[in-house]
Amino acid sequence: RNSKNIYNFKVAMTLLNDGRVYIAGANYDGNPGNAEIYDPKTNTFTKVADQLYPRFCRSAVTLKDGRVLLTGGTDTYYSYSLNKDKYKPSDNGNAEIYDPKTDTYTSVGSLNVKRCYHSSILLSNGKVLIVNGAKGPGGATDQETRKAELFDPKTNKFRIISSTKLERWAFNLEKISDNKVLINSYNGWEIYQY
């Protein structure tokens, strides 16, 4: 079933604590910061508040308290630039938190390393691990990064941690223990310990 609220191109999705799915859209109709929530019980999509920053290829993670962290992304996809009149410009490093209870977004500063096509995952301690991605203008994938960082929702701060062995973009990330994740991508897999 297709949503009529957003164009499903380079979206980020995350499962909310109540079983619904938050979808951060990227749209070509001049409304690229839009978002919606899918409810599997009713099989319906509901438009929610627009994001603060327009972005393609960002990541979304549900925090333990039910809010959603959105990081990185780019407001330029190849030669297409998103509507800069309506939204704050994105620099690949912006971050914001969506609260589904109040349908509002709050800016939480910037990543230490600008990135898009990256991955994020919630850790057991409530922090969010953010790894790799492309850091070039418009998400140029020839400028990948090995950098990793942690987001602490208690302080709303990002902190650089040890780098991964490989640079990569557009990959899978899965937690395998309290301090290890498995990363799999086109250039190989890695067990990353943080």
N, C-alpha and C positions, 0 to 999 in steps of 0.2 A: 504494500500500500504506500503510495506516495503522499508526502506532506504537501499542502498548498501554501504553507507559511514560509518556507525557505527553499532555496535551490540547493540540493544535496551535492555540493562540490567542495572537496577539501574540508569537510566538517570535522568536528571533534565531538565525541560522545562519551558519556560516563553514566554508570548506573547510580541512581540516587538511593539513599537509605530506605526509602519507602517503596522501592521496586519500579519506579518510573525511570525514564531515561532522559537526561538533559542533552540537548543537541545544540552546539554552537555552530551556526551556519556561516557560510561565505556565499554571497549572492551577487549576481551581475546586474541586478535591477536598481542599483543605487542605494541599496539597504544592506550592505555587507556585514553589519554588526548584529544581525538579527539572531534570534534563538527561539527554541521551542522545547516543549517537554512532551514525550510520548508516554501514554498510559497504556500498558499492555492489557489491563483489565477491561478497558472500554474500547481499545484499538483506535484511540484518537490522538491527534496532535493538537497541542494548545500553544499558541504564540505567547511568548513571555517578553519581558523587557529586553531592549537592545543592549548589546555589549557596549562598553565604553570605547573600545578600540576596534577598528576594522582589522580583520586578520584572516588569512588563509593559513593552513598547515600549522596550527598551534596545538597545544595539548590541553586536555581537561581531566582533572582528577577530583573525585569526591572525597572531601576531608571527613574525619571521624565525626565531626559535629553536624554533617549533612550539607555544608556549604561546598561550592565547587571552585577549585583553583584553575584559572586559565592562564597559560604562560606562553610567551614568545609568539611566533607566527610572523607573517609579513603582510603588509598592505599592498604589495605589488606582486602580481603573478605574471611572470614574463613581461609583456608590454602593457598589461592591464593594471591600472591604478584604481584603488577603491575611492569612493566618494569622500573627499577630504573636507568638504564643506560642512557635513553633518557630524563627522566623527573626529576625535582627537587623532593626530597622526601616530602611526605605529612605527617603532624602530627595531622590530624583532626582539626587543627586550622587555616590553611592557607586561605587567601582570595585573590581574584583577580577580576578585572573588565574587561569585554570584551566590546570593542567599535565596533559595527557593521559597522560604517562609515569607519573606518580605518582597520578593520579586525585584531586588535591587542589586546593583554592582558597586563594589568599592575598589578603588585603585590600591594596590599594595606595592607600589614602587616598580623596580626593574630587576631583571635577572642580572647577574654579574657578567654573563656572556650572552650576547644577542644570538638568537637561534630560531630556526623553524625546522620542520620535519624532524623534530626531536620526540623523545618519549619521557613520560613521567609516571611514577607509581607511588601509591601510598604505602608507607612503611608501618611496621607494628607500633612504633613509638609515636605515631601521628604525624611525623614529618613526611615531606614529599621529596623523593629523589628525582632529579631532572638530569638527563644525560644526552650527550652527543647532539646531532643535528647539523644543519647547514647554517652558516653565519654570513653568507654573502648577501649583497643587496638583492632584494626581490627573491631571496631564498636560493641564490646561486649554489648549486650542489657541488661545485668544484671547490668550495671553501668549507669543508667539513671541520668539525671540532671534536677533540677527545675530552673536552672539559665536562665535569660533572659538578652539580651543586645540590644543596639541600635547602628546602623551604621549611621554616618553622612557623606554623600558624599561630603560635602563642605570641610571637614577637613580630610577625609579618616581615621577616628578614630572610634574605637568600645568602648562603655561605658556600664558597668554593671548597670542594673536597678533592681527593685524588682523582687523576684523569684515568680514563679507560685506556686499554692497550691499543685499540683501533679507532680510527675516525669512521663515522658512519652517519647516514641519514635514512629516513623511512625504514624503520626496523621494528622488531618485536622485543618486548621487555617483560620478564616474568620474575616475581620474587620466589626464591627457592629456600631461603632461610631468613633469620632475623637480620643478617648483615650481608647477604649475597643475592645477586640477581643474575639471571641468565639473559644474555643479549644475543639475538640472532639477526643477521642481516645478509645482504648480498655479498659481503666480503668476509663472511665467516662468523662464528659464534665465539662468545667470551663469557666466562664467569667473572663477574665484577664484584669485588668485595669493598664495601664502604665502611 
